């Protein structure tokens, strides 16, 4: 079978809830992928930052295979000999007291919302059913019914009502708007330190620190969604680290699974996390042995290979190089670390640029129509980056 055969099969038997580039990936290693015909591409999406450690990192694959040979699943009805070791590592890595393992990013967000609402009643004294959580416009936290209820993306929301109540939506990058929205029923603020799906929207310096201060002063939990920005993607362990901010809860996912399997978690302070009691929340697969072994190895790769430092250094080069592109279609180059975007003028169809990049050997994906996100695996070398930059600049300057 060739590329077109596989695409036709997907379109025939799969629900049409995605509009992917017309490329089929049949092999992957490090920062590169190949299609069935053997054509080679640089991966500049990294599965939406889930492949920070690179495709099929040997240490992570070895951990997967070794654990699969011993024990795969126990459920939380019993203990296993991997989860505690992994959770200890995750807490040490993040600097939090307690971790709650889940599977997907959306599950991590749902868990954090449940924590916040229950904390609001049991710790703050809010009447159950009146809890409010403040979120921001253009957010992306997942696609469950409750999460799309706090979205402002109409494509993600259309015809999914009735929507979950209890969310107050304010402007992003406006700390005063958050403070003005706080009431006696506010239990949390949930926020992305950089809005990835919104086009790598980086807030003003000091915004996150101000939000932290507001939450502290009003006895409101700060929930930091690091699912896409975490694990060294922005040049620090977590994006809030750029402002030395410590939230009350962090939602984690994507790169925690090392690009191998879905792994997610919520980490937080003991005082907040203790509101959960046996039976109040759970997951059959949350904390299962294979996930724990893979996630522990994924964290070790981030540390051993100094991927935060690599992202910081190479991200600066990427933005400097693309800022020299001579094209009246390009409005802005922005980002942090190796989470970057090229913003075109309003109304410009960036999908066509993604097709042109594909033909030249770089895979990237547009968001919001006129923005392309560029996020290669963090194991990329300077030589590989410069080679990809040459391709990207050539395509942009030919517009």
Kinemage of the C-alpha trace (Angstrom):
@kinemage 1
@onewidth
@group {chain A} dominant
@subgroup {mainchain}
@vectorlist {calphas} color= white
{ca unk a 1} P 0.000 0.000 0.000
{ca unk a 2} L 1.130 3.555 -0.695
{ca unk a 3} L 0.393 6.941 0.888
{ca unk a 4} L -2.835 7.487 -1.022
{ca unk a 5} L -4.106 4.004 -0.141
{ca unk a 6} L -3.642 4.656 3.577
{ca unk a 7} L -5.260 8.092 3.391
{ca unk a 8} L -8.241 6.663 1.474
{ca unk a 9} L -8.672 3.948 4.124
{ca unk a 10} L -8.586 6.541 6.923
{ca unk a 11} L -11.195 8.665 5.176
{ca unk a 12} L -13.426 5.679 4.429
{ca unk a 13} L -13.483 4.086 7.869
{ca unk a 14} L -12.586 6.961 10.200
{ca unk a 15} L -14.805 9.722 11.572
{ca unk a 16} L -13.892 13.026 9.932
{ca unk a 17} L -13.021 14.959 13.083
{ca unk a 18} L -9.548 15.959 11.848
{ca unk a 19} L -8.140 17.595 8.730
{ca unk a 20} L -4.570 16.288 8.634
{ca unk a 21} L -1.891 17.112 6.111
{ca unk a 22} L -1.856 14.587 3.251
{ca unk a 23} L 1.157 12.715 4.587
{ca unk a 24} L 1.404 9.236 6.084
{ca unk a 25} L 4.075 8.524 8.678
{ca unk a 26} L 5.210 4.916 8.707
{ca unk a 27} L 8.574 5.223 10.475
{ca unk a 28} L 10.016 7.668 13.000
{ca unk a 29} L 13.277 8.173 14.834
{ca unk a 30} L 14.638 11.176 16.707
{ca unk a 31} L 13.520 14.358 14.940
{ca unk a 32} L 12.736 12.720 11.590
{ca unk a 33} L 9.865 10.692 10.127
{ca unk a 34} L 9.407 8.797 6.875
{ca unk a 35} L 6.387 8.027 4.688
{ca unk a 36} L 5.661 4.630 3.050
{ca unk a 37} L 7.578 5.681 -0.065
{ca unk a 38} L 10.676 6.433 2.016
{ca unk a 39} L 10.516 10.237 1.825
{ca unk a 40} L 12.162 11.870 4.829
{ca unk a 41} L 10.749 14.789 6.820
{ca unk a 42} L 11.689 16.901 9.822
{ca unk a 43} L 8.902 16.670 12.407
{ca unk a 44} L 8.197 20.234 13.542
{ca unk a 45} L 4.981 19.443 15.405
{ca unk a 46} L 6.181 16.705 17.788
{ca unk a 47} L 2.624 15.382 18.145
{ca unk a 48} L 1.608 18.720 19.675
{ca unk a 49} L 4.673 18.622 21.975
{ca unk a 50} L 4.141 15.026 23.103
{ca unk a 51} L 7.454 13.921 21.573
{ca unk a 52} L 9.853 16.264 23.383
{ca unk a 53} L 12.333 13.414 23.884
{ca unk a 54} L 12.290 12.530 20.188
{ca unk a 55} L 10.633 9.638 18.420
{ca unk a 56} L 11.341 6.207 19.895
{ca unk a 57} L 14.010 7.311 22.339
{ca unk a 58} L 16.015 4.148 23.147
{ca unk a 59} L 15.843 4.572 26.919
{ca unk a 60} L 12.076 5.037 26.865
{ca unk a 61} L 11.514 2.119 24.470
{ca unk a 62} L 13.720 -0.101 26.650
{ca unk a 63} L 11.662 0.841 29.722
{ca unk a 64} L 8.459 0.013 27.824
{ca unk a 65} L 9.720 -3.384 26.689
{ca unk a 66} L 11.208 -4.337 30.049
{ca unk a 67} L 8.011 -3.506 31.920
{ca unk a 68} L 5.819 -5.216 29.309
{ca unk a 69} L 7.804 -8.364 29.954
{ca unk a 70} L 6.968 -8.287 33.674
{ca unk a 71} L 3.529 -6.744 34.324
{ca unk a 72} L 1.298 -4.453 32.257
{ca unk a 73} L -1.843 -3.668 34.259
{ca unk a 74} L -3.013 -4.148 37.835
{ca unk a 75} L -5.740 -1.474 38.253
{ca unk a 76} L -5.769 0.587 41.427
{ca unk a 77} L -7.480 -2.230 43.334
{ca unk a 78} L -3.932 -3.364 44.156
{ca unk a 79} L -0.522 -1.769 44.562
{ca unk a 80} L 2.194 -2.322 41.963
{ca unk a 81} L 5.966 -2.023 42.297
{ca unk a 82} L 6.397 0.812 39.785
{ca unk a 83} L 3.849 3.528 40.593
{ca unk a 84} L 5.320 4.741 43.873
{ca unk a 85} L 8.804 4.982 42.405
{ca unk a 86} L 7.447 6.980 39.458
{ca unk a 87} L 5.297 9.305 41.594
{ca unk a 88} L 8.287 10.054 43.825
{ca unk a 89} L 10.314 10.970 40.746
{ca unk a 90} L 7.490 13.142 39.371
{ca unk a 91} L 7.089 15.016 42.670
{ca unk a 92} L 10.828 15.605 42.898
{ca unk a 93} L 10.920 16.818 39.293
{ca unk a 94} L 7.991 19.210 39.691
{ca unk a 95} L 8.631 20.309 43.279
{ca unk a 96} L 5.138 19.364 44.465
{ca unk a 97} L 4.071 17.184 47.393
{ca unk a 98} L 1.554 14.840 45.793
{ca unk a 99} L 0.802 13.498 42.314
{ca unk a 100} L -2.376 11.894 41.013
{ca unk a 101} L -1.807 9.723 37.918
{ca unk a 102} L -4.230 9.727 34.986
{ca unk a 103} L -3.985 8.911 31.282
{ca unk a 104} L -4.810 11.833 28.987
{ca unk a 105} L -4.413 15.580 29.224
{ca unk a 106} L -8.156 16.117 29.226
{ca unk a 107} L -8.463 13.684 32.143
{ca unk a 108} L -5.824 15.663 34.032
{ca unk a 109} L -7.779 18.878 33.485
{ca unk a 110} L -11.068 17.246 34.524
{ca unk a 111} L -9.315 15.981 37.658
{ca unk a 112} L -8.016 19.453 38.483
{ca unk a 113} L -11.491 20.936 38.028
{ca unk a 114} L -12.924 18.329 40.402
{ca unk a 115} L -10.198 19.073 42.947
{ca unk a 116} L -10.903 22.803 42.724
{ca unk a 117} L -14.670 22.441 43.150
{ca unk a 118} L -14.362 20.030 46.072
{ca unk a 119} L -11.676 22.208 47.691
{ca unk a 120} L -13.978 25.193 47.288
{ca unk a 121} L -16.653 23.496 49.355
{ca unk a 122} L -14.548 21.659 51.930
{ca unk a 123} L -11.729 24.156 52.453
{ca unk a 124} L -13.197 27.539 51.512
{ca unk a 125} L -16.819 27.015 52.569
{ca unk a 126} L -18.539 27.666 49.248
{ca unk a 127} L -22.025 26.175 48.995
{ca unk a 128} L -21.933 23.088 46.775
{ca unk a 129} L -23.314 23.922 43.342
{ca unk a 130} L -22.217 27.551 43.453
{ca unk a 131} L -18.493 27.066 42.817
{ca unk a 132} L -17.033 29.230 40.053
{ca unk a 133} L -13.829 28.743 38.101
{ca unk a 134} L -12.317 31.589 36.109
{ca unk a 135} L -10.830 30.763 32.706
{ca unk a 136} L -9.660 32.861 29.771
{ca unk a 137} L -10.634 33.440 26.159
{ca unk a 138} L -9.014 31.332 23.435
{ca unk a 139} L -8.046 28.689 25.982
{ca unk a 140} L -7.512 25.075 25.048
{ca unk a 141} L -7.706 22.511 27.841
{ca unk a 142} L -9.203 19.522 25.987
{ca unk a 143} L -12.453 18.390 24.402
{ca unk a 144} L -14.740 16.869 27.032
{ca unk a 145} L -18.245 18.311 27.521
{ca unk a 146} L -17.157 20.192 30.632
{ca unk a 147} L -13.952 21.502 29.072
{ca unk a 148} L -15.612 22.758 25.879
{ca unk a 149} L -18.120 24.493 28.166
{ca unk a 150} L -15.336 26.920 29.097
{ca unk a 151} L -14.033 27.255 25.544
{ca unk a 152} L -14.567 30.257 23.274
{ca unk a 153} L -13.837 28.213 20.138
{ca unk a 154} L -17.240 27.852 18.530
{ca unk a 155} L -16.080 24.987 16.303
{ca unk a 156} L -15.200 23.015 19.446
{ca unk a 157} L -18.528 23.946 21.110
{ca unk a 158} L -21.158 23.813 18.409
{ca unk a 159} L -24.249 21.721 19.223
{ca unk a 160} L -22.811 20.131 22.375
{ca unk a 161} L -25.228 21.768 24.790
{ca unk a 162} L -26.394 21.895 27.467
{ca unk a 163} L -23.062 23.213 28.656
{ca unk a 164} L -21.595 22.742 32.115
{ca unk a 165} L -22.190 25.842 34.269
{ca unk a 166} L -19.785 27.396 36.740
{ca unk a 167} L -17.214 28.987 34.428
{ca unk a 168} L -16.457 32.701 34.121
{ca unk a 169} L -14.505 33.672 30.995
{ca unk a 170} L -12.250 36.748 30.886
{ca unk a 171} L -9.581 38.103 28.551
{ca unk a 172} L -6.158 36.443 28.483
{ca unk a 173} L -3.122 38.534 29.421
{ca unk a 174} L -5.302 40.787 31.608
{ca unk a 175} L -4.690 40.146 35.288
{ca unk a 176} L -7.098 42.887 36.360
{ca unk a 177} L -9.914 41.122 34.492
{ca unk a 178} L -9.279 38.055 36.636
{ca unk a 179} L -9.305 40.043 39.855
{ca unk a 180} L -12.505 41.864 38.859
{ca unk a 181} L -14.224 38.529 38.132
{ca unk a 182} L -13.476 36.988 41.548
{ca unk a 183} L -16.484 36.555 43.841
{ca unk a 184} L -17.067 34.786 47.136
{ca unk a 185} L -17.829 31.656 45.092
{ca unk a 186} L -14.590 31.637 43.098
{ca unk a 187} L -12.557 28.538 43.862
{ca unk a 188} L -9.936 28.577 41.085
{ca unk a 189} L -8.357 30.225 38.068
{ca unk a 190} L -7.207 27.882 35.296
{ca unk a 191} L -4.716 29.211 32.808
{ca unk a 192} L -2.145 28.213 30.194
{ca unk a 193} L 1.184 30.003 30.744
{ca unk a 194} L 1.468 30.196 26.951
{ca unk a 195} L -1.590 29.546 24.795
{ca unk a 196} L -0.484 26.880 22.324
{ca unk a 197} L -3.616 26.254 20.271
{ca unk a 198} L -4.304 29.989 20.170
{ca unk a 199} L -1.122 30.369 18.135
{ca unk a 200} L 1.666 30.334 20.730
{ca unk a 201} L 0.336 33.474 22.397
{ca unk a 202} L 2.976 34.522 24.942
{ca unk a 203} L 1.561 36.830 27.644
{ca unk a 204} L 3.322 39.952 28.866
{ca unk a 205} L 6.173 39.455 31.315
{ca unk a 206} L 4.827 39.607 34.853
{ca unk a 207} L 1.312 38.440 33.954
{ca unk a 208} L 1.655 35.010 35.540
{ca unk a 209} L 3.259 36.406 38.685
{ca unk a 210} L 0.407 38.887 38.986
{ca unk a 211} L -2.184 36.116 38.591
{ca unk a 212} L -0.389 34.144 41.304
{ca unk a 213} L -0.509 37.130 43.649
{ca unk a 214} L -4.220 37.719 42.966
{ca unk a 215} L -5.058 34.075 43.651
{ca unk a 216} L -3.099 34.124 46.908
{ca unk a 217} L -4.694 37.353 48.101
{ca unk a 218} L -8.229 36.095 47.396
{ca unk a 219} L -7.746 32.497 48.603
{ca unk a 220} L -8.287 31.090 45.121
{ca unk a 221} L -6.432 28.128 43.609
{ca unk a 222} L -4.140 28.793 40.652
{ca unk a 223} L -4.300 25.880 38.198
{ca unk a 224} L -1.451 25.923 35.680
{ca unk a 225} L -2.084 23.860 32.542
{ca unk a 226} L 1.379 22.745 31.402
{ca unk a 227} L 0.194 19.877 29.214
{ca unk a 228} L 1.641 21.431 26.057
{ca unk a 229} L 4.186 23.849 27.548
{ca unk a 230} L 5.703 21.582 30.177
{ca unk a 231} L 8.693 19.269 30.295
{ca unk a 232} L 11.343 21.618 28.896
{ca unk a 233} L 9.414 22.717 25.789
{ca unk a 234} L 9.804 26.457 26.496
{ca unk a 235} L 13.400 26.348 27.732
{ca unk a 236} L 12.524 25.725 31.381
{ca unk a 237} L 11.093 22.649 33.091
{ca unk a 238} L 7.717 24.415 33.011
{ca unk a 239} L 6.644 27.670 31.406
{ca unk a 240} L 5.705 29.258 34.761
{ca unk a 241} L 9.341 28.839 35.790
{ca unk a 242} L 10.194 31.809 33.566
{ca unk a 243} L 8.514 33.974 36.235
{ca unk a 244} L 9.405 31.791 39.244
{ca unk a 245} L 5.703 31.146 39.851
{ca unk a 246} L 4.479 28.204 41.946
{ca unk a 247} L 0.828 27.360 41.207
{ca unk a 248} L -1.360 25.312 43.542
{ca unk a 249} L -2.006 22.650 40.910
{ca unk a 250} L -0.371 21.730 37.609
{ca unk a 251} L -1.941 19.580 34.923
{ca unk a 252} L 0.582 17.496 33.000
{ca unk a 253} L 0.459 15.193 29.996
{ca unk a 254} L 1.780 14.833 26.448
{ca unk a 255} L 5.599 14.592 26.843
{ca unk a 256} L 5.176 12.832 30.192
{ca unk a 257} L 4.495 9.729 28.086
{ca unk a 258} L 7.668 10.201 26.073
{ca unk a 259} L 5.822 9.993 22.768
{ca unk a 260} L 5.078 6.333 23.460
{ca unk a 261} L 1.791 6.075 25.386
{ca unk a 262} L -0.703 8.510 26.948
{ca unk a 263} L 0.337 9.455 30.482
{ca unk a 264} L -0.989 12.409 32.470
{ca unk a 265} L -1.074 13.648 36.031
{ca unk a 266} L -2.116 16.411 38.372
{ca unk a 267} L 0.480 17.544 40.887
{ca unk a 268} L -0.228 19.809 43.817
{ca unk a 269} L 0.312 20.680 47.425
{ca unk a 270} L -0.680 18.158 50.068
{ca unk a 271} L -3.140 20.642 51.618
{ca unk a 272} L -5.085 20.841 48.356
{ca unk a 273} L -4.795 17.235 47.191
{ca unk a 274} L -5.930 15.743 50.511
{ca unk a 275} L -9.558 16.564 49.679
{ca unk a 276} L -9.694 13.343 47.660
{ca unk a 277} L -10.673 10.266 49.658
{ca unk a 278} L -10.981 6.616 48.538
{ca unk a 279} L -13.770 6.323 45.995
{ca unk a 280} L -14.050 10.053 45.291
{ca unk a 281} L -12.009 9.851 42.073
{ca unk a 282} L -10.241 7.154 40.125
{ca unk a 283} L -9.089 5.546 36.898
{ca unk a 284} L -8.554 1.890 35.997
{ca unk a 285} L -5.459 2.681 33.955
{ca unk a 286} L -4.226 5.689 35.950
{ca unk a 287} L -0.817 4.732 37.343
{ca unk a 288} L -0.625 1.407 35.526
{ca unk a 289} L 2.830 -0.222 35.472
{ca unk a 290} L 3.742 0.370 31.831
{ca unk a 291} L 2.755 4.053 32.056
{ca unk a 292} L 4.805 4.524 35.227
{ca unk a 293} L 7.905 2.881 33.767
{ca unk a 294} L 7.666 4.917 30.567
{ca unk a 295} L 7.008 8.216 32.363
{ca unk a 296} L 9.903 7.727 34.781
{ca unk a 297} L 12.254 7.081 31.858
{ca unk a 298} L 10.828 10.098 30.032
{ca unk a 299} L 11.642 12.363 32.966
{ca unk a 300} L 15.158 10.956 33.205
{ca unk a 301} L 15.798 11.667 29.522
{ca unk a 302} L 14.755 15.307 29.993
{ca unk a 303} L 17.272 15.661 32.818
{ca unk a 304} L 20.130 13.529 31.475
{ca unk a 305} L 20.177 15.194 28.068
{ca unk a 306} L 19.648 18.761 29.372
{ca unk a 307} L 16.724 19.306 27.032
{ca unk a 308} L 15.552 22.512 28.719
{ca unk a 309} L 18.905 24.117 27.982
{ca unk a 310} L 18.841 22.850 24.398
{ca unk a 311} L 15.350 24.244 23.860
{ca unk a 312} L 16.360 27.608 25.305
{ca unk a 313} L 19.460 27.924 23.125
{ca unk a 314} L 18.027 26.646 19.865
{ca unk a 315} L 14.703 28.438 20.293
{ca unk a 316} L 16.534 31.754 20.407
{ca unk a 317} L 18.340 30.871 17.173
{ca unk a 318} L 15.090 29.823 15.515
{ca unk a 319} L 13.326 33.108 16.286
{ca unk a 320} L 16.340 35.214 15.296
{ca unk a 321} L 16.714 33.425 11.976
{ca unk a 322} L 13.026 33.531 11.027
{ca unk a 323} L 12.777 37.178 12.025
{ca unk a 324} L 15.058 37.949 9.063
{ca unk a 325} L 12.559 36.501 6.557
{ca unk a 326} L 11.613 39.050 3.936
{ca unk a 327} L 7.895 38.547 3.298
{ca unk a 328} L 5.073 41.054 3.534
{ca unk a 329} L 2.783 38.170 4.529
{ca unk a 330} L 4.653 37.479 7.789
{ca unk a 331} L 3.507 39.709 10.649
{ca unk a 332} L 5.316 38.234 13.652
{ca unk a 333} L 7.608 35.455 14.867
{ca unk a 334} L 7.014 34.617 18.539
{ca unk a 335} L 7.487 31.957 21.163
{ca unk a 336} L 9.695 30.637 23.941
{ca unk a 337} L 12.195 27.831 23.780
{ca unk a 338} L 11.220 25.466 20.991
{ca unk a 339} L 7.533 26.387 21.075
{ca unk a 340} L 7.278 29.004 18.337
{ca unk a 341} L 4.894 30.383 15.752
{ca unk a 342} L 4.957 32.367 12.553
{ca unk a 343} L 1.952 34.685 12.376
{ca unk a 344} L 0.719 35.737 8.941
{ca unk a 345} L -1.642 38.592 8.116
{ca unk a 346} L -5.328 38.064 8.950
{ca unk a 347} L -7.154 36.086 6.285
{ca unk a 348} L -4.005 34.402 5.009
{ca unk a 349} L -4.398 30.626 4.482
{ca unk a 350} L -1.480 29.089 6.343
{ca unk a 351} L -2.541 25.545 5.435
{ca unk a 352} L -1.151 26.130 1.944
{ca unk a 353} L 2.231 27.032 3.455
{ca unk a 354} L 2.138 23.797 5.456
{ca unk a 355} L 1.618 21.908 2.188
{ca unk a 356} L 4.579 23.711 0.630
{ca unk a 357} L 6.731 22.915 3.677
{ca unk a 358} L 5.740 19.251 3.429
{ca unk a 359} L 6.881 19.127 -0.176
{ca unk a 360} L 10.283 20.449 0.936
{ca unk a 361} L 10.628 18.043 3.866
{ca unk a 362} L 9.319 19.862 6.976
{ca unk a 363} L 6.069 18.892 8.700
{ca unk a 364} L 4.250 21.651 10.614
{ca unk a 365} L 0.593 22.491 11.164
{ca unk a 366} L -1.425 25.680 11.097
{ca unk a 367} L -3.677 26.899 13.908
{ca unk a 368} L -6.314 29.627 13.816
{ca unk a 369} L -6.013 29.624 10.028
{ca unk a 370} L -3.221 32.200 9.705
{ca unk a 371} L -0.627 30.910 12.206
{ca unk a 372} L 1.862 28.040 11.907
{ca unk a 373} L 3.295 26.458 15.053
{ca unk a 374} L 6.860 25.138 14.910
{ca unk a 375} L 7.790 22.731 17.712
{ca unk a 376} L 10.437 20.114 16.867
{ca unk a 377} L 11.531 17.414 19.315
{ca unk a 378} L 13.876 18.902 21.909
{ca unk a 379} L 16.638 16.454 20.990
{ca unk a 380} L 17.180 18.319 17.719
{ca unk a 381} L 20.781 19.371 17.105
{ca unk a 382} L 21.907 22.801 15.960
{ca unk a 383} L 22.895 21.332 12.592
{ca unk a 384} L 19.478 19.756 12.095
{ca unk a 385} L 17.762 22.963 13.183
{ca unk a 386} L 19.750 25.109 10.741
{ca unk a 387} L 18.978 22.679 7.931
{ca unk a 388} L 15.248 22.897 8.688
{ca unk a 389} L 15.418 26.692 9.067
{ca unk a 390} L 16.929 26.954 5.580
{ca unk a 391} L 13.923 25.046 4.199
{ca unk a 392} L 11.390 27.092 6.173
{ca unk a 393} L 12.945 30.430 5.167
{ca unk a 394} L 12.998 29.370 1.544
{ca unk a 395} L 9.296 28.546 1.576
{ca unk a 396} L 8.337 31.749 3.405
{ca unk a 397} L 10.394 33.999 1.175
{ca unk a 398} L 8.826 32.403 -1.914
{ca unk a 399} L 5.326 33.470 -0.857
